[in-house]
Amino acid sequence: VFCVSKGALAVGGSISGTLTFTACQYTDATFADVYQMTLAADTTIDLRLNSSDFDAYLVVLDAKGNLMAEDDDSGGGTNARIQQKLAAGNYYVFAKPFVNYYSVGNYTLTLAGQ
């Protein structure tokens, strides 16, 4: 599951990206872009993945690869949203399509926190 991170996703930040067939292959055979998220303190995150090109799906793993959260359509339509309190630490965010390995395209990933 662990591929090279495309970069850091900071609280209050936003990333526009394009998911392609050269992205990391996730365990369900879909392609995913991976971002590292570091929380300096316990934080309630509001993580959103929006795309008009594919059915967005978010996965958050802790530094050891344990599943912390995942979501398909809580962001409205086919957009993904995770609202959850996480402990301080390092996490990996996977921006990917729901199930179709051939789904690729543009997306916006945003992270807000309290």
N, C-alpha and C positions, 0 to 999 in steps of 0.2 A: 504494500500500500504506500510506503513512504517513497516519494519521488523528491527531486530537488525543488525547493520552494521557489516560486516566481518572485518572491519579495515579501516585505512586511506589510501587514494590514494594521494600521494604527487606529485607536479609538478616536472617532471624529473624522476618520479618513474615508476616502472613496477611491475605487480602482475601476477603470474601464478596461475591459479586455476582450479578447477574441479566442474562444475555445476552438481548437483545431484537432485534426487527427494526429498531430505530433505531440499532443499533451500527454500527461501521465495516464496510464491505463489503470482504472480503479478495479477493485475486486469483482464488480458486477459486469466487467467488460466495457463499461462506458469510459469516455475520456474525461479528465478532470484537470483543472488548474489548481495548484496548491499554494496557499499563502500562510505565512507564520503570523500568529497573533500572540503578543506578549501583554499580559495584564499585570501591572505593578501592584495592584491591590484587588481584593474581592470586588467584582464588578457585575452589575446586571447589564448584559449586552443586548443590543438590538441589531442583529445581523441580517442583512437583506441581500438577496441575489435576484436581480431583475433582468429578464431577457424577453425580447419579442421574437427571437429566433429558435428557442428551444424551451421545453418544460423544465424550469430551473429546479435544482435540488441541492441543498446544502448539507454538508457533513462537518461536524467539529470533533476532532480527536485530541486527547491530551498528549503530552510529550512522550508517553509510553505506548501510544496507539490505541488507548481505550476510547470507545465511543462515548462522547459526552452529550451530543445532541444531533438530530437530523430532522429535516423538514422538506416537504414537497410543495404544498400550495398555500401555506398560511399567509403569504404576502399579497394575496389577491390574484385571481386568475391563475396563471401557471407560474407565478413568482413565489420564491421561497423566503421564509422569515423565521428566525430563531430569536426568541426572547427568553433569556435564562440567566440566572446568577451563576457565575463561575468564580472559583477561587483564583487568587493570584498565581501566575505561572505562565508557561508556554503552551500554546495550542496550535493545531494545524486546521486550516479551513479549506475544505474541498468544494470548489465551484464546479458543478457538473450537471448534465441532463438527468432526468428521472430514470429512464431505463434504456433508451435507444442508443446503441453504440454509434449510430450514424448521425446523431444530433450534435451539431456544432453551430457556432455563430457568436455574435456579440453579446456582451453582458455588462452589467454594472454591479459591483459588490461594494456595500457600504457597511460601516460599523459605527454605531453610537453606543455610548455607555454611561451609566450612572454609578 
